[in-house]
Amino acid sequence: MNILLHTHNLMTRAQLADTWRKAGVDVIATEAGSEPDLIVIDLTAPAAVQEIRASRQRYPGTEILVFGPHVDGNAFKQAKAAGASSQVARGKVVERVLKRIKRADV
């Protein structure tokens, strides 16, 4: 399984990528040759909505999970309208992706 991770926060990127790599997946930061199994986008990034739209267009069949502050309902609404498959509060993104990884292993 490979995860395409979009976040502008280097600390967030390092923490998420390290955790998911330990679970046995490849975490990539840019589009590679093959289609990712999951796209994870940080809603606090300046161009998050545009990234969701571009990802949805480029990978129409791939799940796009967005995460951000749980109090920013407007950002979650915009993400859904842009093509996000699912959304989760920042504090739950690690757990949600680990569950998705386990489902993929079954």
N, C-alpha and C positions, 0 to 999 in steps of 0.2 A: 504494500500500500504506500502511496505517496501523497503528501499534503503540500499544497501550495499555500504559503503563509504570507499575507500582506499586512505589515504593520510598520509604522515609521519609528516606533519606539524600540531602540536597540536592546534595552533591558527586557522588555516584553518578548521580543523575538528570541533572545537567548534562553529565557526561562521556558517558554513554550516549546521551542525546538528541542531543547535538551530533554525535557520530560517525554515528549512524543517519540524521540529517537530511542530513548531507553525502553519504550514499549515496542520497538521493532519496526518503526516506519521511517521512510525517508521524508525529510522536510526540506522543501525547496523554496527559494525566495523569488525566483523569476520563472517565467514560463520555460519549460524545457520542451524537448521534442515530443514527449508523450503526454496524453491527457492525464491530469491529476485525478486521484480518486476522491479528493475532498479539497475544497478551497475555503480557507479561513481568512476573514477580513476584519481588521480592527476599525470600528466605526469612528474612532477619534482621529484617524488619519485625515489630512486635509482633502484628499480626493477620493474618499471611501465610496461614495455613491457612484462616481464615475468608474471606479475600479469594479464595482459590482456589475454595472451595466456591461462593461467590456468583457468581464469574465463570463457573464451569462451568454453573451453573443459568441464568444470564442469556444466555450465549453457548454453548450446547451443542456447536456444530460448530466452534468456534474453537480453534486450538492454544494451549495454555497452557504456556509455558516458564518454569520456575522456576530461580533461581540462588542460590547461597549458598556458604559455606565448604565446601571439599571434605571436610573432616574431620567434618562434621555429618551422618552417615548417617541418624540418627533424623529429622532435619528433612526429608530427601529422601524417606524412607519415608512420613512423614505427608503430604507434598505429593502423592505418588502416590495415596495412599488418598483424598485430598480431591478428586482429579480432574485433577491436572497431567498434561499429555501427555508432557512430556519435562523433563529436568533437566540442569543443567550447573554446573560449579564456577565460582565468581565470576570467576576469571581467564580463562575461556573464553567468557563470555556475549557479548562483542562479536563475536568470531569466528563463533560459532554463528548469531547473528542476521544478520550480514552474508551468510553462506552462504544463509540462508533468504530474504533479500532478493533475492539473485542468482537463486535458483530461481524466485521469483515473477516475475522479469523475463523469464524464458525463454519 
